[in-house]
Amino acid sequence: MFIDERIYTLKNGKLGEFLKLYETLGKDVQVRILGNMIGYFHTDIGPLNQVIHMWGYESMDDRWKRRQELQASEEWLEYALKMRPLVQSIENKILIPEAWSPIGGTDQ
């Protein structure tokens, strides 16, 4: 398994609006399609106005298929159109756990 980490830096003052929008329009469709939400967080110390979420996948193919399905979803597109104006930037990382990591490593 590996983790897809996404960091959204929001425009000042938009954290509450972003989280409410995600909870009401984005969360259910994203969880249904992507499946394995590892966690969903916002910052309080350090870089502010950030939302970090992590998703677990069995393979890059698994990730690719699920992300394609999400991007094709009318529900997701409705959410994304309302969410994008709240976002200043997005950062994405693929995190590969070590074999001894509690979250489960890969057999590389």
Backbone torsions as a table, in degrees:
resi	resn	phi	psi	omega
1	MET	NA	150.5	170.7
2	PHE	-137.2	167.9	-174.4
3	ILE	-115.0	133.3	171.2
4	ASP	-98.3	110.3	179.4
5	GLU	-100.2	130.3	179.3
6	ARG	-123.9	130.2	179.1
7	ILE	-119.5	117.6	177.5
8	TYR	-103.8	119.9	172.1
9	THR	-95.7	121.4	-174.0
10	LEU	-95.7	158.6	172.9
11	LYS	-65.7	148.4	-178.5
12	ASN	-52.7	133.9	176.5
13	GLY	81.8	4.9	-174.3
14	LYS	-104.9	1.5	-176.5
15	LEU	-58.6	-51.9	-178.7
16	GLY	-58.9	-44.2	179.4
17	GLU	-63.8	-42.1	179.3
18	PHE	-61.2	-48.6	-177.5
19	LEU	-65.1	-39.9	178.4
20	LYS	-64.9	-43.8	178.3
21	LEU	-61.2	-44.5	179.2
22	TYR	-62.8	-44.9	-178.9
23	GLU	-61.4	-39.0	-175.4
24	THR	-88.1	-32.5	-175.1
25	LEU	-117.7	-32.0	-170.8
26	GLY	-99.4	-35.3	-170.1
27	LYS	-60.9	-51.2	-173.7
28	ASP	-61.4	-44.9	-178.9
29	VAL	-68.8	-37.9	-179.5
30	GLN	-67.4	-44.6	178.8
31	VAL	-64.7	-41.8	-179.5
32	ARG	-61.1	-41.4	-175.1
33	ILE	-88.0	-45.8	-177.1
34	LEU	-79.4	-31.8	171.8
35	GLY	90.1	-74.4	-166.3
36	ASN	-99.2	80.8	175.6
37	MET	-75.9	119.2	177.6
38	ILE	-79.6	-39.4	179.2
39	GLY	-178.3	160.3	179.9
40	TYR	-138.9	122.0	-169.2
41	PHE	-137.6	161.3	165.0
42	HIS	-131.9	156.3	-175.8
43	THR	-85.1	151.2	176.5
44	ASP	-127.8	-28.3	177.1
45	ILE	-129.9	145.3	-176.4
46	GLY	93.1	-147.2	177.7
47	PRO	-61.5	121.0	-177.6
48	LEU	-89.2	171.2	178.4
49	ASN	61.4	35.6	178.0
50	GLN	-117.8	142.1	172.3
51	VAL	-118.3	129.2	179.8
52	ILE	-120.6	129.5	173.3
53	HIS	-135.3	150.8	-175.0
54	MET	-131.3	139.2	-178.3
55	TRP	-128.9	136.7	178.9
56	GLY	-97.2	139.4	178.3
57	TYR	-134.5	149.6	178.0
58	GLU	-78.8	-28.4	-178.1
59	SER	-158.3	167.6	175.4
60	MET	-66.2	-34.3	176.6
61	ASP	-62.7	-43.2	177.3
62	ASP	-58.1	-47.3	178.9
63	ARG	-60.3	-48.0	-177.8
64	TRP	-57.4	-47.9	-178.7
65	LYS	-63.4	-45.0	-178.4
66	ARG	-67.8	-40.6	178.6
67	ARG	-65.7	-39.1	176.9
68	GLN	-62.2	-44.7	178.9
69	GLU	-62.0	-41.3	178.4
70	LEU	-62.1	-48.0	-178.6
71	GLN	-63.5	-23.5	179.1
72	ALA	-88.7	-8.5	-176.0
73	SER	-76.2	128.6	177.0
74	GLU	-62.0	-38.1	177.7
75	GLU	-59.3	-45.3	-178.5
76	TRP	-67.1	-41.5	-179.9
77	LEU	-62.9	-38.2	176.5
78	GLU	-61.1	-45.7	177.9
79	TYR	-63.3	-48.0	-175.4
80	ALA	-59.5	-38.7	179.4
81	LEU	-62.4	-33.7	179.7
82	LYS	-84.7	-28.1	-176.8
83	MET	-79.1	-40.8	-172.8
84	ARG	-53.1	-41.0	179.9
85	PRO	-64.8	-14.5	-179.8
86	LEU	-87.8	-13.1	-170.9
87	VAL	-100.4	134.4	175.3
88	GLN	-90.2	-43.3	178.8
89	SER	-157.1	161.0	178.9
90	ILE	-131.7	135.4	175.7
91	GLU	-123.2	141.2	-177.5
92	ASN	-132.0	135.2	177.4
93	LYS	-135.2	146.9	169.8
94	ILE	-103.2	121.2	-178.2
95	LEU	-108.6	127.8	-178.8
96	ILE	-110.4	112.8	-178.6
97	PRO	-68.5	146.0	173.1
98	GLU	-70.5	157.1	-177.9
99	ALA	-56.4	-33.1	-177.4
100	TRP	-91.0	1.8	-180.0
101	SER	-68.1	139.7	178.6
102	PRO	-58.2	-27.8	-178.0
103	ILE	-79.8	-12.4	175.5
104	GLY	105.5	117.8	-179.8
105	GLY	-87.5	-178.1	179.0
106	THR	-108.7	163.2	178.2
107	ASP	-95.8	66.2	-178.3
108	GLN	-95.6	NA	NA
